[in-house]
Amino acid sequence: MEFTALMLQPSGPKAGTPAAAAPAQPAAPTGAAQGAPPAAGGGQPPPQMGILGSPLFFILLFLPFIFIMWRRNKRETEARAKLKKGDKVVAGGLVGEVVDVDERIAKVKIAPGVTVQVLASALAPFEAAAPAAGAKDAKDAKDKDKSGDKPAKAATAESK
């Protein structure tokens, strides 16, 4: 038995293949009567899921992804709606300051005297990365070394 890609239903073998020469149904047992129904579970293939089950499976498979994309789009739209003049934004990798925002187009100042027009849908609020805690501790240690304090004294004082 072979499944076609588009119909997802069983189809018979193609003409001219070795499987086509085989008989479609097995011969009836010699002791069986001609008009009698086949024995239970004997010649019947197991029931298969029809075409209605297949789309339902794909809908259930893609539903979480569609929901996640919808929520992300909603958050981005709300963030763009909150943008106002003077906000720092990223537009296509360029970081700048919003000069004017329209429904479709936004003017972004990327350098003194340089203003570009970009699609408002391409804007994202610019959030500067916060320095890591380890980098701050290392900077403090360097400052203490320069001032003449020894880090060992500071460590012993903190542990008391």
N, C-alpha and C positions, 0 to 999 in steps of 0.2 A: 504494500500500500504506500502511496506517495502523496505528499502534501504539496500543493502549489503555493507559490509565495503570495499571490494576491488574494486568493479565495480562502485560504486556510481551511480547506475542506479536502477530504480524501479523494484522490482520483486514481483511476486505473493505470496500469503500465502503458507506455507509448507503443504504438504499432511497430513491429519490426524488431523489438527487443526480445531477448531470450525468455523473459518472464511472460511475454504476451502469448507464447506458444503453450504455456502451462494451462491446464483447465481452470476456469474461473471458480468452480465449486467442486469440492471433493465428491467422489462417488458415494451414493447412499449405501449404507450397509446392506448386505444381501438379505438379512432377515427382516428388514423394515418394510412396512406396507407402503405402497405408492402414495396414498392419500393421507397418511398419518402425519401429524405435525412433528417437527424435529424434537428430539429430547431436550430437556432443559439444560441450557449452557453449552449445548453441543455445537451448533453451527452459527450461532448468532455472535457477531463481533461485539465487544463491549461498547456501551454508549459513549459518544464523544461530545465534548463541549461544542456547541454550534457557533455560528458567527456572532451571536449576541454576547457571548462571554468574552470574546477577544477585545473588543473596544472598551468594555468595562475594565478589563485588566490594565490596559494602557492608560486609561483615565486615572485610575487609582495609583498607577505608577508615577505619573507626571504631576499629579495634584500637589504634592508638597513643594515641588520645584516652582510651580506657577505661583503658589501662595508666597514663597520666599521672595520671588522677583517682584510681586505686587507690593509687598511691604517695603522693600528697598526703594522702589520707584516712588512710593508715597512719602517716605522719609526725605528723599532727595528733592522732591517737589516742595515739601514744606520748608526745607532749608533754603531753597532758592527764593521762596516767597518772603522769607525773613531778611534777605539781603537788602542793604540800604547804602546810600552814598557814604563812602569812606571805609567800607569794610574791605578787608584783605581777602582776595579770592585767588583760585587757581583756574586758569582757562587754557586747556591744551598744553599743560606743562609750564605755562608762563604765570608767574606770580605777580599780582598787581593790586591796585586799589580801584574800587568801583567809583566811576564818575557819574554814570547815569544808567538806570535800568528801565527797560521797556518790557512789554509783554514777550517780544521775540528777540530783541537785540539789546546788548549791554555794552557800554563803553567802559573800557578798563585802562587805567593809566599804568603803564609798565615801567616807565622811566620819566624823568622830568622832561616835559614837552613831547612825550610819545604816548599817544592814546590810540588804542585799537578797538575795533568793533568785533564782538564775538557773539555767538548765539547764547541766549540766556540759559538754554538747556545744557550748555557746555560748562557752565560755571559751577564751582564747588567752593564752599567756605575753606579758607586756608587756616589750618591749625598747626602752629609751630610745634615741633617735637620738643617735649620736655627733656632736659638732660637726665641721664641715668643717675641713680643714687650712687653707684660706685664711682662715677666720674666726679661727682661733687666731693666725695670723701678724699679722692686722690688730689683734687685741687686744694682742699683744706690742708692736707698733709704737706703739700709743697709750700703753701703760705706759711705754715708753722716752721718749716725748715729755714725759710728765708728770714723769718723774724728772730731766729735763734732758739726757739723753743724746741725741746726734744719731744718727739712723738711718744717715747716710752714713758715720760712723766705724765703726759696727758692720759695715757692708757691706764696707768696706775691710779691716777686721781679719779677717773671715771668708775673704776671697779670698787672703790671704797664706799 
